[in-house]
Structures are given as C-alpha cells and as structure tokens.
Amino acid sequence: MSSLSPPAQSEIRRLMVFFGLVYFAQGLGQAGGLINQPLMNYLKASGLTSDQVAQLLGVLTIPWIIKPLYGLISDLVPLLGYRRKSYLFLMNGLAAAGFLWLTGLLTPEWIVAAMVLTALGIASSDVLVDALMVERGQQTGQIKRFQSQQWMWFNIAAIMTGILGGWLSETLTPAGALHTAALITACAPAAVVVATAFLVREEKTAIDLVQFKASTGSLISALKSKTLWIVAGFLAFWNFSPSFGTPMYYHMVDNLKFDQYFIGQLGSVSSVGSVIGAFVFKRFLGGRFSTTALVYQSILLGAISTVAYLFLMDRQSAVILSFATGLIGMVPFLTMLSLAAAACPPHAEGFTFAGLMSIFNGASQVSAIWGAHLYEHVLDKQMAPLIWISTAFTLAAFFLVPFLPTQDGPAPASGGEPDGMGEYHPNG
C-alpha cells in the first residue's frame, strides 16, 4: 500500500471504513442476525411446529437465490446516473422500511412478508457492495484486505447478535422481543444509507447504446470465459464435501447433552475466533502470499479443522474447538472469496461475483443436505465416519489447484482485464 499515491491510500482507507460498516450492518440485519432468535421464539410461542416454521421461512431464501439478477441490473442500468450508489440508497431504505413495518405486526404471515422486504433489500445491497469491492479491489490490488475487513466486522456483529438476541428472548415477551429486535435492526440499513452518502465516491454514468453494448459484451465474455467456469467448478467442489453442521447439532444435544444456551455461546466463541482469523488474514497473509499459495494453505487448514472434531468430547473441548475452527476457518473462507472476486471481469462485476457466490452457497446447501442424509441413513448416526468423509473430500481439492488460473495483482491502469483474466494460465 505504501507504493500507492496519497489520494489512492485515502480512497482505500475510506473504503475500508465503508466495507467494515456495511458488513457489520449485514451481520446485524440478515435473517440469521439479531432478529433470528426472537423470531423463532415468537413463531414457536404462536403454536407453529418446527416444520411449519421451516416452510414459512423458506421464502426468505428466494431473494438470495436470485442475487445475480441484482448484479445484472446494476451492471447494465445506472439509476439516476450511478451503478452502485443510487441502488444502495434504494435497497437499504427498503430493508429499513421492512424492519420498521415488522415492529407493528403480530400475524406470522405478515411478519414473513415484512421479512421478505428486508431480505430483498439486504441481499441486493450485499451484491452491490461486493461489486464495489471487486471494482475497487481490482483497481488497487486490495481485494484480500477488503474481503478480510468485511468478514471481520460481519463476525463482530455475529458475536453481538447472539448475545443480544438471547437476552431479548429471555427478558421480554415473545412479541416484545421480536418488535424490539426489529426496531434495533432497522438502524443497520439506515446506517448504510448514511455511510453511502459520505464514503462512496462514484462517477456519474449515463446509459447509452455504446456502454450497454460494452457491458453486455462483458457479460457474454464472462459466461464464455474458461477461467470463470474453472473457478466456479473449484468453488462448487470445495463446498460440496458433506457438511456435518446439522448432524453436529443433534450430536451435541442428544449425545453430549449440551443445553441450548451453551450451544449458542459456542456460536459466539466461534465468531470471536473468526474475527481474529479475519484480522490475521488481513494483517499477515493476504498481502504476503499469492492466491494459489493461500488455496493450498486453505485446503490443509480446512482438513485440519474438520478432523479436529473427532476430539469433541465435552464442554471444554467444545469451547476450544469452536474458537480454533472459527479462527482457522476464516483463512479458507476469505481465500475462496478472493479467488472468486479476482475472476470477475470489468463492467460485469456485480453479476459474475453474485453468480459465483450463488454457486458457492448452492453447493453449501447441497453439502448440508448430503451430510445430514449420510448421518441419518447411511452412517447410523455416527459422527466419526462423516468427519473422515468430509476431510477426504477437502483434501481431494489439492488435485484441482494446478488447473486454477493465476489471478493476483491489480487490474491494469488501462481498464483492461486484471492480470490472469485475459487468458487461461495454469499455475506452475
């Protein structure tokens, strides 16, 4: 960063503040954030069974599945002259309005309707901020620092939401906890609106035929890019190893006899580790190693953190493992996000990064279903074999790394493709 001009350094510092604030707000405002436990508690108190709750809340995944659509619109159609800022104002305003509406609702169906608005606003804001991160990250060579900043503050929010959500649910009535959580959460997207006004600098651009053709051409080139599909395939395989998240929850409740409050505390402990892991990545790893080297390290660390769960025996080991895996797990996570960000071509950043993240998240969901199926129907509810299978799949990713393109370095000043995107170059 010292080789950059003072204006460039000032821009990076401003963006670091913005990305940290936005991801803190997202950690607070997502359906799995502060609203999660009060919402579950309220729906349960309303007489809904667990499968009814799952079906009712399933609609909240739709705004996240269609994330590439938000990127496509913002990449091709500027709103009031801006590809990012105006949409950030609009969609975060929508999310804040949804949470404020929720503060006066009691019917589960209407509560979910309000939550859909919040999910739509936050999911689209996530795409817009990621597109901004990719654009500026490629221009300055700071993708890894931006990514680690985002997820460090996301996990700081996760620590706070776990503690505060549990306290609200314990001390207030179910309706009171839900409405208070919604009111507090409304402040998060509202803060993003203010931060966008002061911290995001974007040149105005008018939609015209030439620009539209250029952007459309970038999208077509992206979809035809061998590099992009190789990265997409690697991300899918990386997340396809059978997950034992849900089986581990059942194992902790049924076999280890952990109470719900302690399991919640383990989540906060893991988030503390993740915050430290994001800082370590930003401070010591992201700027010192190539993406290829980090991928190799990530595979090894991922395998170690997976097999470590064989030693989960009691509360003490659970706390140690939660902290250690939270810390170690951030290196693979941020590395994969950096790999995806570096693969995005100019003028199509929002669409391509959102598409890669949809593949990333979709593979995670398949892996969760597959892992739970193996646990219930194949492995006779034994955790150890599932842990070994997941570890083996993680290590198998070693064989795919040589096919990944070289993607390190900032984008050329001419505005062309970033280093490694023009052609496919296997790593040697």
N, C-alpha and C positions, 0 to 999 in steps of 0.2 A: 504493500500500500504506500510505502514511503516514496516509490518512484512515480506516483501519480501527482498531478498538479494540485495546488491548494484548492481550487474550485471542485476538482473531482473528489478530493478527500472530504470536502464539506458535503458534497452530494451523498457520498457513501454513509457518512455519519447520520445525515438526515434520514436516509432510507433505513438504516439500522434501527433508529428510533421508531419509525413508522411500522416496519415489519414486526418488531417486538410488540408494539402496542396492539396491532391488528390481530396477531395470533394469540395474545393474551385475551383479547375480546372474544375470539373464536372459541378458545378453550372454555370460557365462561358461558358463551351463548349457544353452543351446539346442543342438540337434544341429549347428548351424553354428558353435558356440563352441569351447571348448578341446578337446572330445572329437573334433572333426571330422577333423583331420589324422591323429592316432593311429588312429582307427577306419578311415579309408580305407587307411592304410598296413598295418594288420593284415589287413583283408579281402583286399587285394592280395597280401600275403605268404602268405595261406591258399590262393591259387590261383584266386580268383574274378576273372572278367573284368569289364571296366567295365560292360557291360550287365547282368551278373548282380548287381553291386553296386547299380546303379540300381534294379533290380527289387526287390532285398532291402530297400533302404532306403525304397522308395516308400511303404510302410505308415506311415512316420513322419509323413507329411503329413496322415493322417486326423484325428488329434487337433486339428490346426489348422484343418481344413476345417469341423469341427463346433463351432467356437468359439461361435456364437450360442446353442447348447444350454446351455453353461455359464452364460452370462449370463441366459438364461431361468430356469434353475433357481434361481440365486442371487437374482434379482429377485423371484421368486414364493414361494420356500420357504426361510425362515430356518432355519439349522442351529444348534441349541442357543441360539436367540434372536438370532442375528446373521446378517445377509445377506452380510457380507463376511469378518469376522474368522475365524469357525469354518471356512469353506471354505478360507481362506488357510492356516490351520494344517494342515488335512487334505491338501490337494493338494500343498503344498510338502513335507510329510512323505512323501507318496507318491513325489515326484520324488527326494528324498534316498535313500529306500529302493531305488529303481530303480538309482541310480548305485552304491550300496554292493553290491547284488546283482551288478552287472556286474563288480566287481573280482575275482570268483572264476570268471568264465565264459570259455570258450575256443571253444565251438561258435558259429559265426556266427548260426544261427537263434535260439539262446537269448540271444545278445548283443542281437539286434534286439528280442526280446521284452522285455528289460530296458529298452531304449531307448524302446519304446512307452510303458512306465510313466512314464519321465522326461518324454516329450513330452506325455503326458496331464496330468501334474502341472504342467508349466511353461506349457502353453497355457491351461489353466484359470486358473492364477494370473495370467497376463497379462490375461485377461478381467476377473478380479476387481479387479486393481489399476487397470485402465483405468476400470472402473465407479466405483471410489472416486475416481479423478482427475476424472471427469466430474461426479460429485455435488458434491464439494468445490470443484471449479473453477467450476462454475456458481454456487454459493452465494457465493463470494468474488470472482469475476471474475478468477481467476488461471489460467485454462486454459492460456494461452500459456506462462506461466512454468513451470507444472507439466510441460507437454509438452517444453519445451526442457531442463529438468532431467533428465527421464527419458532422453532420447536423447543428451544429452551424456555421461552416465555409461554408457550402453549402448556408445557408441563408445570410451570409455576402456577398457572391458572388451575390446572388439574388438581394440584395439591390443595389449593384453597377451596375449590368447589366441593371436593369430597368431604372436607371438614365442615364447611358451612352448610352444605345440603343436609348432612346428617343431623347437625344441630337444629336446623329449622324443622325438620321432620320430627325430631324428638320433643321439641319445646312448644310448638304451635299445633293447632288443629290441622287436619289434612288440607282443608281448603285454605286456611290462613298461611300455611307453609308454601302451598303452591302459588298463591297470589303474591306473597312477599318475594319468593324466588323470581317470579316473572317480572316484578317491578324492578328488582335489582338487576336482573339480566338485561332489561331494556336499555340500561345505561351503556352496555357494551357496544352495540352497533351505533348508538348515538355518539359515543366517543370516537368511533371510526370515521363518522361523518366530519367531525371537527378536525381530526388528525389529517384527513384527506385534504381539507381546505388549506391547512398550514404547511404540510410536509411533502405533498406530492406536487411536483412541477412537471407539467406535460405540455408540449407544444400543441397548439390547435391544428387540427387537420380536417379538411373538408372532403367528404366523399365525392369522388369523381370517377369517371369511367376508367382512367388510366390506373388510379390507385386500386380500384375494385378489381381490375384485371390482374394487377400485380399481386394483390392479396389472394385472389382466387388461384393464381398460378402457384403461389407459395403453398397453399393448402394441397393442391394436386401434387406438387413435388414432394410434399411431406408424406402423402399417402403412398407415393411410389418409391419412397426412399428405403433402400435396403437397410441402411443404418438404423432408421427409426424402427423398422419391424424386428431387427435383431435385438435392439434394446427392449422393445415391447415383449418379445419372446423370453428374454432373460428375466425381466421383472416378473412375468407370469410364472415362470418355473420357480423363481426364488420364493414366491409367496404360495406356491402350490403344495409345499410339503405339509402333510397332515397336521393341523393345529390341535393342540391339546388344551386350549384355553377353557372351553366349556367343560370337558371331562375333568380338568384340574379343579374347577369349582366344585363339581359333585364329589370329587375325591376328598377335598378339604372338608366339606360338610359331612359327608357320610362316613368316611374312614378316619380322618384326623380329628373330627368333632370340633372344628373351628366355628366360633359363633359369627354372626353376620357383621357385628361391629368390628371384630378383629380382621375379618376379610376386607372390609372397607379400609381399615388402617393399612393393610398390606398394599392396597392400591396407591395410597398416599406415599408410602415408603418407596414404592417403585417409581413414582413420579419424581420424588426427590433425587433418586439415582439418575433418572432421565435428564433432569435439569443439569446435574453435574456432568453427565455424559455429553450433552449438547455444548456445554462450555469447553470441555476438554477437546471436543472435535473442532470447535471454532478456534481455540487458542493454540493447540498443539498439533492437530492432524490435518485439517482441511487445507492449509496453505503449504504444508511441507511434503505431502505425498500426492502422486498422481491419482486420478480416479481409478485406474487399473490396480495400482498397489492397494488402494483402500478397499476395492472389491475383494481382493484376495484376503486382506485382513478381516473383512466383514464376514466372509464365509467361515473362516476359522473361529472368530469370536461368536458367530451365530451358533455353530456346532457346540462350542464350549458352554454357552449359556443354556442351550437346550438340554444337553446331557447332565448338566448340574442338577436338574430337578429330580434325578434319581436319588439325591441325598436329602430330599424333603421328608423330614420325619416328625418334626414338632414345631412349636411356635417360634423358638429361637432360630432354627434353620430356615423357617419360612420368612422371617424378617431379613435374615442375611441374604437369602436367595432373591427376594423381591428387590432389595436395594442393588445387589450386584447385577442382576439381569436387566434392571431398569437402566443402570449406568452403561453396561456393555452393549445393550441392545440399541442404544442411540447411534452408535457408530455404523452398524449395517443400515439402519433406517435412513440416516442422513446421507449415507453414501449412495443408496439406491435413488433417493430423491435428486441428488446432484447428478447422477447418471442420466436420469430422465430429463432434467432441466437442460443439460448440455446438448441433448439430442434434438431440441426444438429449433426449427428454422425461423429466421426473421419473418415478421408480418403474419405469422401463424402460431405465435407462442401460446396464446390462450387455448386454442383448440387442441393443439398437439399435446401440451402438457396435461390438460384435463383428460384427453383421451388416454394417455399413458397412466394417469392416476386412476382412471376408471378400470383399466386392465389390472393395475396393481391391487385395487380394492376388491375387484371382482374375484381375482384369484384367491385373495384372503378369505372371502366368503365361502368359496368352494372348498378351500382347505379346512375351514371350520366345520363345514357340514361333513366332509370326508373323515376328519379326525373323530368327530362325535360318533359317526356310523361305525368306524373301526372299533372304538372303545365299547360301544353298546352291543354290537352284533358279531364281531369277529374275535376280539381280544378278551372277551368275558370280563369286561370292566377292570382290566389290569393296566395300570399306568406305565409300568416299565417297558413293555414291548412297544407301546405307542411312542414313548420318548425315543427309543432306539430307531424306530422307523423314521421319525421326524428328523433326527440327527443325520441319518443316512442320506435322506433327500437333500438336506442342507449341504452336506459335503459333496454331493454329486454336482453341485453348481460349479465346482472347480473346473470341470471339463468344458464348461461353456465360456469361461472367461477369455480364452485366446481368440474367440470369434467376435468379441466386443470391439467397437471402433475406438480409436483414440480421440478423446473429446476435451482435453484440457486446454486451458488458455482462453483469453478474452476474444471476443469477436473482432475481426479486422475493422480498422477505423473506417474503411470504405463502406461499411454497412453490408458487406457480403456475408457469406456463411461463416460461422465460427470454425476455428481450427478443427479439422477432423470431420466436418459435415459435408464438405464438397464431394469427397469420395469415401468409399469404404476402405479403411486401412486396418487390417488385423493387427493386434498388438503383438510385438515381437518380444 
